[in-house]
Amino acid sequence: MDLALLKNLSHAKVLVVGDVMLDRYWHGDSGRISPEAPVPVVKVNQLEDKAGGAANVAKNIAHLDGKVSLLGIIGKDECGDTLQRLLANEKIASELVVQESHPTIAKMRVISRHQQVVRLDLEENFTQEQSQLLLNRLAQIIDDYDFVLFSDYNKGSLTLIEPMIALAKQAGKTVLVDPKSKDLSRYAGADFITPNLSEFKAAGGEVGSEEIILASARNIIQNCGLGAILLTRSEQGMSLITLQDKFDFAAQVLEVSDVTGAGDTVIATLTVMLAAGMAPKDAVEIANLAAGLVVAKLGAATVTPEELGRKLSQYLLQTGEHYQAPFEDVLQHIEFAKRNGETIVFTNGCFDILHAGHVRYLAQAKAMGDRLVVGLNNDESIARLKGADRPINPLDERAMVLSALKSVDWVIPFGDLAQNDTPAALIEQVNPDILVKGGDYTVEQIAGADFVLAQGGKVAVLEFLNGCSTSNVIKKIKTQD
């Protein structure tokens, strides 16, 4: 696998077409049973809206740095307006068609103590005439994209998917389909379809043994005019099947919190990795990894390049240097994490020779939130602060070592003369929830503390491990010499 291709994630130009939805979550505690019926009473204290259905597929692509647009149907209503705002916040270009005759599809979930109590579906299936509107719009914009991903939730938007796929293939596009129809011949011409085991069996697939699965899948591929089937198999992992090959991928061993949206993550990740130039086998391997990460999260979640890079023990470059991702991309990933409800912790330092005190300190900082951003003094800054003989290790090497720590999510260098060797300007850009500094500082002495506190954040001072310092390490080495 050529992981250097992960640098090309932003090259993906993808159009997602399908059934878009608004996912609404009502969170609250349930401490008693209703006197009106044997059901729990949930006292709602938090409301949350998320892009769902095909919109969640597009969101997954955006969070992986792909350039993505969404073509679907919404109603002229509050749910549709909310969905449009969510797409704009996620940097997803909207090609949504508004129809007054039908409501925006919405799914409302009541969540208590991390468990779904009930789901309410508000929807009316779209008609062939409305699907024709999507086909017409697809014909107008198809040339702007390299990949077309059809997300079929059987709500009517893709009633005319056969001519849609034909149009995309005539335009020379790579086509992927997350299917719902039992008749897989409707997706003829698709390069990849991603049924789960239940959908595969409903379409006539047989699963008695690995040999039977292979023969059955190849029969479907040949009879339905498909390029390949990526069969998602829950605890059995995934299988990529073509007329020539079969590759099996074991499920990732992670605690499952919620499988909602896992299929969306799989096809989104597969598409972005293919667009980055990966071979199908390698793209599926990473999609399988992404699925293992997303099921450990609650709700229709997403994964980021950092998470995938960490799991692969590398980042966007083969050296694993997080900070070499474009700065604006890093800030976008941090913003995505915030929108997912994650707490951002920031700390900074020189970290010239990494020692036990650093490792413990960074682990303690990470434990205060969900994601840790490390501001790293550049070489010029350290020379000004510590003397001409420092740093011992250059920026690239220091960043690589920090990036390998489980506690560290992002490393961002700073230290231009205009910043006066403090991370204050960087802290304002990151806008962390918690600012952490090690040593015997008072809060008033910590650069950026006033900004974080003014934003409603927290500032914490952690003790260093006695006797552990880069200066002591250097002194010990010189003594031994």
ZILINRA-V275054 format. One record per residue. N is the residue number from 0. RES is the residue in three letters. OMEGA is omega in radians with two decimals (none if undefined). BURIAL is I if it has 16 or more other C-alpha atoms within 10 Angstrom, else O. D_CENTER is the distance of its C-alpha to the mean C-alpha in Angstrom with 2 decimals. Layout:
N_RES_OMEGA_BURIAL_D_CENTER, N_RES_OMEGA_BURIAL_D_CENTER
//
This chain:
0_MET_3.14_O_20.66, 1_ASP_-3.08_O_20.57, 2_LEU_3.05_I_17.62, 3_ALA_3.12_I_19.05, 4_LEU_3.11_I_17.57, 5_LEU_3.05_I_14.11, 6_LYS_-3.02_I_15.80, 7_ASN_-3.07_I_15.92, 8_LEU_-3.11_I_12.34, 9_SER_3.10_I_13.55, 10_HIS_-3.09_I_16.47, 11_ALA_3.04_I_14.83, 12_LYS_-2.94_I_16.73, 13_VAL_2.98_I_15.69, 14_LEU_3.06_I_17.39, 15_VAL_-3.13_I_16.10, 16_VAL_3.09_I_19.24, 17_GLY_-3.06_I_19.81, 18_ASP_3.14_I_20.16, 19_VAL_-3.08_I_18.28, 20_MET_2.98_I_18.38, 21_LEU_3.07_I_18.08, 22_ASP_3.13_I_16.95, 23_ARG_-3.13_I_19.12, 24_TYR_3.05_I_19.18, 25_TRP_-3.08_I_22.46, 26_HIS_3.08_I_22.38, 27_GLY_-3.14_I_25.66, 28_ASP_3.09_O_28.03, 29_SER_-3.07_I_30.45, 30_GLY_-3.14_O_33.64, 31_ARG_3.10_O_36.21, 32_ILE_-3.12_O_37.14, 33_SER_3.05_O_38.23, 34_PRO_-3.10_O_42.05, 35_GLU_-3.11_O_41.66, 36_ALA_-3.12_O_39.89, 37_PRO_3.14_O_38.49, 38_VAL_3.13_O_34.94, 39_PRO_3.02_O_33.08, 40_VAL_-3.14_I_33.25, 41_VAL_3.08_I_29.91, 42_LYS_-3.02_O_30.40, 43_VAL_3.10_O_27.43, 44_ASN_3.12_O_26.37, 45_GLN_3.06_O_22.92, 46_LEU_-3.09_O_21.61, 47_GLU_3.11_O_18.00, 48_ASP_3.11_I_16.90, 49_LYS_3.04_I_13.64, 50_ALA_-3.08_I_13.20, 51_GLY_-3.14_I_14.04, 52_GLY_3.12_I_15.23, 53_ALA_3.11_I_14.84, 54_ALA_3.08_I_13.35, 55_ASN_3.05_I_10.30, 56_VAL_3.13_I_10.12, 57_ALA_3.13_I_10.49, 58_LYS_3.10_I_7.84, 59_ASN_3.13_I_5.22, 60_ILE_3.14_I_7.48, 61_ALA_-3.12_I_7.83, 62_HIS_3.04_I_4.61, 63_LEU_3.07_I_5.74, 64_ASP_3.10_I_9.03, 65_GLY_3.03_I_10.77, 66_LYS_-2.97_I_13.65, 67_VAL_3.01_I_13.64, 68_SER_-3.07_I_16.33, 69_LEU_3.10_I_16.87, 70_LEU_-3.13_I_20.32, 71_GLY_-3.08_I_21.46, 72_ILE_3.02_I_24.04, 73_ILE_3.07_I_24.21, 74_GLY_3.06_I_27.30, 75_LYS_-3.01_I_29.11, 76_ASP_-3.10_O_28.28, 77_GLU_3.13_O_26.51, 78_CYS_3.10_I_23.47, 79_GLY_3.10_I_23.21, 80_ASP_3.12_O_23.61, 81_THR_-3.14_O_20.90, 82_LEU_3.11_I_18.45, 83_GLN_3.12_I_19.56, 84_ARG_3.12_O_18.95, 85_LEU_3.13_I_15.37, 86_LEU_3.13_I_14.74, 87_ALA_3.13_O_16.59, 88_ASN_-3.11_O_14.64, 89_GLU_-3.14_I_11.33, 90_LYS_3.09_I_13.36, 91_ILE_3.13_I_13.71, 92_ALA_-3.06_I_17.32, 93_SER_2.96_I_19.21, 94_GLU_-3.05_I_21.78, 95_LEU_3.11_I_22.38, 96_VAL_-3.09_O_25.95, 97_VAL_3.12_I_27.61, 98_GLN_-3.13_I_30.21, 99_GLU_-3.02_O_32.62, 100_SER_-3.10_O_33.83, 101_HIS_3.09_I_30.67, 102_PRO_2.96_I_28.32, 103_THR_3.10_I_24.58, 104_ILE_-3.12_I_23.17, 105_ALA_3.07_I_22.04, 106_LYS_-3.08_I_21.24, 107_MET_-3.08_I_22.27, 108_ARG_3.05_I_21.50, 109_VAL_-3.06_I_23.59, 110_ILE_3.07_I_22.00, 111_SER_3.13_I_24.36, 112_ARG_3.10_O_23.87, 113_HIS_3.09_O_20.39, 114_GLN_3.10_O_22.08, 115_GLN_-3.11_O_22.13, 116_VAL_-3.13_I_25.77, 117_VAL_3.04_O_25.96, 118_ARG_3.11_O_24.15, 119_LEU_-3.14_O_25.94, 120_ASP_3.08_O_25.34, 121_LEU_-3.04_O_26.79, 122_GLU_2.95_O_27.09, 123_GLU_-3.10_O_29.61, 124_ASN_3.13_O_29.07, 125_PHE_-3.04_I_29.30, 126_THR_3.09_O_32.35, 127_GLN_3.12_O_33.08, 128_GLU_3.11_O_34.27, 129_GLN_3.05_I_30.96, 130_SER_3.10_I_29.15, 131_GLN_3.09_I_31.66, 132_LEU_3.09_O_30.40, 133_LEU_3.11_I_26.95, 134_LEU_3.12_I_28.80, 135_ASN_-3.13_O_30.85, 136_ARG_3.10_I_27.95, 137_LEU_-3.14_I_26.17, 138_ALA_-3.10_O_29.39, 139_GLN_-2.98_O_29.39, 140_ILE_-3.00_O_25.96, 141_ILE_-3.06_I_25.30, 142_ASP_-3.10_O_26.53, 143_ASP_-3.01_O_23.76, 144_TYR_3.09_I_21.09, 145_ASP_-3.11_I_20.89, 146_PHE_3.05_I_18.79, 147_VAL_-3.09_I_19.26, 148_LEU_3.12_I_17.09, 149_PHE_-3.13_I_19.00, 150_SER_-3.02_I_17.42, 151_ASP_3.04_I_20.57, 152_TYR_3.07_I_20.88, 153_ASN_3.12_O_24.67, 154_LYS_3.04_I_25.19, 155_GLY_-3.13_I_27.33, 156_SER_-3.08_I_25.27, 157_LEU_3.06_I_25.45, 158_THR_-3.13_I_29.09, 159_LEU_-3.08_I_29.94, 160_ILE_3.13_I_27.20, 161_GLU_3.10_O_29.93, 162_PRO_3.08_I_31.09, 163_MET_3.12_I_27.55, 164_ILE_3.13_I_26.70, 165_ALA_3.11_I_30.14, 166_LEU_-3.13_I_29.62, 167_ALA_-3.14_I_26.36, 168_LYS_3.08_I_28.09, 169_GLN_3.12_O_31.18, 170_ALA_3.08_O_29.13, 171_GLY_-3.10_O_27.90, 172_LYS_2.98_I_24.21, 173_THR_-3.03_I_22.01, 174_VAL_3.05_I_21.38, 175_LEU_-3.10_I_18.94, 176_VAL_2.90_I_19.51, 177_ASP_-2.91_I_18.04, 178_PRO_2.98_I_21.58, 179_LYS_-3.11_I_23.40, 180_SER_3.05_I_26.95, 181_LYS_3.13_O_29.31, 182_ASP_-3.08_O_30.85, 183_LEU_3.08_I_28.56, 184_SER_3.07_I_31.16, 185_ARG_-3.09_I_29.76, 186_TYR_-3.13_I_26.92, 187_ALA_-3.12_I_29.47, 188_GLY_-3.14_I_28.45, 189_ALA_3.11_I_24.72, 190_ASP_3.12_I_23.58, 191_PHE_2.90_I_21.11, 192_ILE_-3.00_I_20.89, 193_THR_3.11_I_18.68, 194_PRO_2.94_I_20.87, 195_ASN_-3.03_I_20.57, 196_LEU_3.14_I_23.81, 197_SER_3.13_O_25.29, 198_GLU_3.11_I_24.75, 199_PHE_3.13_I_26.20, 200_LYS_3.12_O_29.23, 201_ALA_-3.14_I_29.73, 202_ALA_3.10_I_29.96, 203_GLY_3.11_O_32.70, 204_GLY_-3.13_I_30.87, 205_GLU_-2.98_I_32.70, 206_VAL_-3.08_I_31.21, 207_GLY_3.13_O_34.29, 208_SER_3.13_O_33.49, 209_GLU_3.12_O_31.41, 210_GLU_-3.14_O_34.24, 211_ILE_3.10_O_34.37, 212_ILE_-3.12_I_30.63, 213_LEU_-3.11_I_30.94, 214_ALA_-3.13_I_34.09, 215_SER_-3.14_I_32.85, 216_ALA_3.14_I_29.59, 217_ARG_3.07_I_31.62, 218_ASN_3.11_O_34.11, 219_ILE_3.14_I_31.49, 220_ILE_-3.09_I_30.08, 221_GLN_-3.08_O_33.63, 222_ASN_-3.07_O_34.91, 223_CYS_3.09_I_31.98, 224_GLY_-3.12_I_31.54, 225_LEU_3.10_I_27.97, 226_GLY_-3.09_I_26.56, 227_ALA_3.03_I_24.55, 228_ILE_2.94_I_23.21, 229_LEU_-3.08_I_20.04, 230_LEU_3.10_I_21.17, 231_THR_-2.89_I_18.72, 232_ARG_3.09_I_21.04, 233_SER_-3.06_I_19.49, 234_GLU_3.10_O_21.11, 235_GLN_3.08_O_22.62, 236_GLY_-3.10_I_19.44, 237_MET_3.05_I_19.38, 238_SER_3.03_I_22.10, 239_LEU_-3.03_I_22.09, 240_ILE_3.00_I_25.53, 241_THR_3.10_I_27.53, 242_LEU_-3.09_I_31.30, 243_GLN_-2.97_O_31.60, 244_ASP_2.97_O_29.07, 245_LYS_3.11_O_27.16, 246_PHE_3.14_O_24.43, 247_ASP_-3.12_I_23.35, 248_PHE_-3.10_I_20.33, 249_ALA_3.09_O_20.71, 250_ALA_3.10_I_18.34, 251_GLN_-3.11_I_16.52, 252_VAL_3.09_O_18.66, 253_LEU_3.06_O_16.63, 254_GLU_-3.11_O_17.83, 255_VAL_3.09_O_16.69, 256_SER_-3.06_O_16.06, 257_ASP_-3.14_I_15.03, 258_VAL_-3.14_I_14.52, 259_THR_3.06_O_13.82, 260_GLY_-3.12_I_11.39, 261_ALA_3.10_I_11.05, 262_GLY_3.08_I_12.92, 263_ASP_-3.14_I_10.71, 264_THR_-3.11_I_7.77, 265_VAL_-3.07_I_10.71, 266_ILE_3.09_I_12.28, 267_ALA_-3.13_I_9.49, 268_THR_3.09_I_8.75, 269_LEU_-3.11_I_12.55, 270_THR_-3.11_I_13.27, 271_VAL_-3.13_I_11.44, 272_MET_3.05_I_13.02, 273_LEU_3.13_I_16.28, 274_ALA_3.10_I_16.26, 275_ALA_3.10_I_15.92, 276_GLY_-3.12_I_19.09, 277_MET_3.00_I_18.33, 278_ALA_-3.10_O_20.78, 279_PRO_-3.13_I_19.78, 280_LYS_-3.14_I_20.36, 281_ASP_3.13_I_18.07, 282_ALA_3.12_I_15.27, 283_VAL_3.12_I_15.69, 284_GLU_3.13_I_15.86, 285_ILE_3.07_I_12.38, 286_ALA_3.09_I_11.18, 287_ASN_3.09_I_13.23, 288_LEU_3.13_I_11.71, 289_ALA_3.11_I_8.14, 290_ALA_3.12_I_10.18, 291_GLY_3.11_I_11.96, 292_LEU_-3.00_I_9.23, 293_VAL_-3.13_I_7.99, 294_VAL_3.08_I_11.73, 295_ALA_-3.13_O_12.49, 296_LYS_-3.12_I_10.97, 297_LEU_3.07_I_13.09, 298_GLY_3.13_I_12.65, 299_ALA_-3.02_I_10.27, 300_ALA_3.12_I_7.04, 301_THR_3.02_I_3.31, 302_VAL_-3.12_I_2.31, 303_THR_3.06_I_3.80, 304_PRO_3.13_I_7.19, 305_GLU_-3.13_I_9.00, 306_GLU_3.10_I_8.00, 307_LEU_-3.14_I_8.81, 308_GLY_3.13_I_11.68, 309_ARG_-3.13_I_12.98, 310_LYS_3.11_O_13.18, 311_LEU_-3.12_O_15.01, 312_SER_3.07_O_17.14, 313_GLN_3.09_I_16.52, 314_TYR_-3.06_I_14.45, 315_LEU_3.05_I_14.44, 316_LEU_-3.11_I_18.19, 317_GLN_3.10_O_20.33, 318_THR_-3.14_I_21.68, 319_GLY_-3.06_I_18.43, 320_GLU_-3.09_I_19.10, 321_HIS_-2.98_I_16.12, 322_TYR_-3.12_I_18.33, 323_GLN_2.97_I_18.96, 324_ALA_3.12_I_15.73, 325_PRO_-3.05_O_17.08, 326_PHE_-3.14_O_17.68, 327_GLU_3.09_O_16.42, 328_ASP_3.12_O_12.99, 329_VAL_3.12_I_13.00, 330_LEU_3.12_I_14.20, 331_GLN_3.13_I_11.54, 332_HIS_3.09_I_8.81, 333_ILE_3.12_I_11.34, 334_GLU_3.08_I_11.78, 335_PHE_3.14_I_8.28, 336_ALA_3.12_I_8.93, 337_LYS_-3.12_I_12.33, 338_ARG_3.07_O_11.51, 339_ASN_3.09_O_9.84, 340_GLY_-3.10_O_13.30, 341_GLU_3.13_O_12.88, 342_THR_-3.09_I_16.07, 343_ILE_3.10_I_16.22, 344_VAL_3.13_I_19.19, 345_PHE_2.95_I_20.92, 346_THR_-3.10_I_23.78, 347_ASN_3.11_I_25.64, 348_GLY_3.13_I_28.37, 349_CYS_3.12_I_29.97, 350_PHE_-3.05_I_29.07, 351_ASP_3.03_I_31.68, 352_ILE_-3.05_I_32.54, 353_LEU_-3.12_I_30.00, 354_HIS_-3.04_O_31.95, 355_ALA_3.13_O_31.79, 356_GLY_3.09_I_32.02, 357_HIS_-3.06_I_28.92, 358_VAL_3.13_I_26.92, 359_ARG_-3.13_O_28.15, 360_TYR_-3.13_I_27.65, 361_LEU_3.09_I_23.98, 362_ALA_3.11_I_23.39, 363_GLN_3.12_O_25.24, 364_ALA_3.14_I_23.27, 365_LYS_-3.10_I_19.89, 366_ALA_-3.14_O_21.52, 367_MET_-3.14_I_22.09, 368_GLY_-3.12_O_18.49, 369_ASP_-3.10_I_14.89, 370_ARG_-3.13_I_14.04, 371_LEU_3.03_I_16.85, 372_VAL_3.12_I_17.53, 373_VAL_2.98_I_20.69, 374_GLY_-3.00_I_22.93, 375_LEU_3.09_I_25.07, 376_ASN_3.08_I_28.55, 377_ASN_-3.02_I_29.23, 378_ASP_-3.12_I_32.38, 379_GLU_3.13_I_34.63, 380_SER_-3.14_I_33.76, 381_ILE_3.12_I_34.55, 382_ALA_3.12_O_37.81, 383_ARG_-3.08_O_38.83, 384_LEU_-2.97_O_38.05, 385_LYS_-3.10_O_39.26, 386_GLY_-3.03_O_41.75, 387_ALA_-3.12_O_42.15, 388_ASP_3.12_O_41.71, 389_ARG_0.10_I_38.13, 390_PRO_3.01_I_35.36, 391_ILE_-3.13_O_36.17, 392_ASN_-3.12_O_32.78, 393_PRO_-3.06_O_31.26, 394_LEU_-3.10_I_27.94, 395_ASP_-3.09_O_26.16, 396_GLU_3.10_O_27.32, 397_ARG_3.14_I_26.68, 398_ALA_3.14_I_23.06, 399_MET_-3.13_I_22.59, 400_VAL_3.11_O_24.15, 401_LEU_-3.10_I_22.18, 402_SER_-3.12_I_18.84, 403_ALA_-3.13_I_20.02, 404_LEU_3.14_O_20.43, 405_LYS_-3.06_O_18.25, 406_SER_-3.00_I_18.69, 407_VAL_3.11_I_17.39, 408_ASP_3.14_I_13.88, 409_TRP_3.04_I_15.10, 410_VAL_-3.10_I_18.61, 411_ILE_3.13_I_20.12, 412_PRO_3.05_I_23.79, 413_PHE_3.06_I_26.36, 414_GLY_3.02_I_30.14, 415_ASP_-3.12_O_31.61, 416_LEU_-3.12_O_35.15, 417_ALA_-3.12_O_34.26, 418_GLN_3.11_O_32.11, 419_ASN_3.08_O_35.10, 420_ASP_3.05_I_33.11, 421_THR_-3.14_I_31.24, 422_PRO_-3.02_I_27.53, 423_ALA_-3.13_I_28.48, 424_ALA_3.12_I_27.12, 425_LEU_3.13_I_23.79, 426_ILE_3.12_I_23.56, 427_GLU_3.11_O_24.15, 428_GLN_3.14_O_21.29, 429_VAL_-3.13_I_18.79, 430_ASN_-3.08_I_20.48, 431_PRO_3.04_I_19.67, 432_ASP_-3.11_I_20.54, 433_ILE_3.05_I_22.65, 434_LEU_-3.08_I_24.64, 435_VAL_3.05_I_26.13, 436_LYS_3.13_I_29.11, 437_GLY_3.09_I_31.26, 438_GLY_-3.09_O_35.05, 439_ASP_3.11_O_37.82, 440_TYR_2.86_O_36.58, 441_THR_-3.12_O_37.22, 442_VAL_-3.10_I_34.53, 443_GLU_-3.09_O_36.65, 444_GLN_-3.03_O_36.56, 445_ILE_3.12_I_32.80, 446_ALA_3.11_I_31.45, 447_GLY_-3.08_I_29.02, 448_ALA_-3.12_I_30.01, 449_ASP_3.12_I_31.77, 450_PHE_-3.10_I_28.78, 451_VAL_3.14_I_26.40, 452_LEU_3.14_O_29.14, 453_ALA_3.12_O_29.82, 454_GLN_-3.13_O_26.24, 455_GLY_-3.14_O_26.72, 456_GLY_-3.11_I_25.02, 457_LYS_3.07_I_26.65, 458_VAL_-3.10_I_28.30, 459_ALA_3.08_I_29.15, 460_VAL_-3.13_I_31.48, 461_LEU_3.12_O_31.23, 462_GLU_3.02_O_34.15, 463_PHE_3.07_I_34.16, 464_LEU_-3.08_O_35.47, 465_ASN_3.07_O_39.21, 466_GLY_-3.13_O_40.44, 467_CYS_3.05_O_37.10, 468_SER_3.11_I_36.79, 469_THR_3.13_I_36.36, 470_SER_3.12_O_39.94, 471_ASN_3.12_O_41.29, 472_VAL_3.14_O_39.59, 473_ILE_-3.14_O_41.11, 474_LYS_-3.14_O_44.48, 475_LYS_3.13_O_44.51, 476_ILE_3.14_O_43.82, 477_LYS_3.12_O_46.62, 478_THR_-3.12_O_48.98, 479_GLN_3.10_O_48.45, 480_ASP_none_O_49.09
//
